[in-house]
Amino acid sequence: MKDYLVKATAYNNQVRAYAAITTETVGEAERRHQTWPTASAALGRSMTAGVILGSMLKGEEKISIKINGGGPIGTILVDANTKGEVRGYVTNPQTHFDLNNQGKLDVKRAVGTDGMLTVSKDIGLQQPFVGYVPLVSGELGEDFTSYIVNSEQVPSSVGVGVLVNPDQTIQAAGGFIIQLMPGTDDETIQLIEERLKDIMPISSMVEQGMMPEQILEQVLGAGNVKFLETIPVQFQCQCSEERITNAIISLGGVEIQDMIQTDGQADANCHFCNENYHFSKQDLELLLEAAV
């Protein structure tokens, strides 16, 4: 099943709802960064929340997420846009612990709780809009809920989950965000709260083969949801050989000449996708000509 995201409303437009399957997308991140299971869960949850938050933007707007809770995983960075494209990485991808008391991957221990979740939105202005909240749990679903409620002032619920196979590949990943619009009646709020208490974990829904539409029906009740739009989701990095080439040229002739004389070559690595770019001595000499 290809990854995708669905947008919807519910209860006569009192509720905005989003759900996404991200198994292949998180799997691509695991493959590129060789993340160990706990790191895969933390990165996958963050990327899933990121791609849903990105889908709430418009046009060419973009979102960047930074999570640093002081834990051994280090910093988590995620970029996403309105097209369902997302990329991300963690400082220490080979982070893993025994299962926690609930028998789940111990994301809280990896991420930590002594730090911040920061969301930066590039909406085409000179400066991005930046919101941040202290981490409240380190499990990330609750932390993204706290961000939306406190920074954007929208009552919300975020569910994100990742299941990892014994061989460290990704078995299932996905998530949802439910938002209450101003004026939502008390009966609707109570109904949603009761359903959220009873639903199975989001990763289990995905593992059982539920589509995003079915996930929202599980959360909000079949017959209450009106589906609006679907968006394909994929791991997509913005790096390219052309961008790296232009970056080297921008260093100037003196710096490029030093590369040629010192190493006789140059290598560049993209943190987000772990792609390596190699430039031979001949390549650098051509770039030197372009620079001068």
Helices and strands as residue ranges (DSSP letters): E 4-10, E 15-21, H 23-33, H 37-55, E 62-68, E 76-81, E 85-90, H 107-111, E 116-122, E 129-134, H 141-151, E 156-164, E 170-180, H 186-198, H 202-207, H 212-220, E 225-232, E 234-235, H 241-250, H 253-262, E 266-269, E 276-279, H 281-291
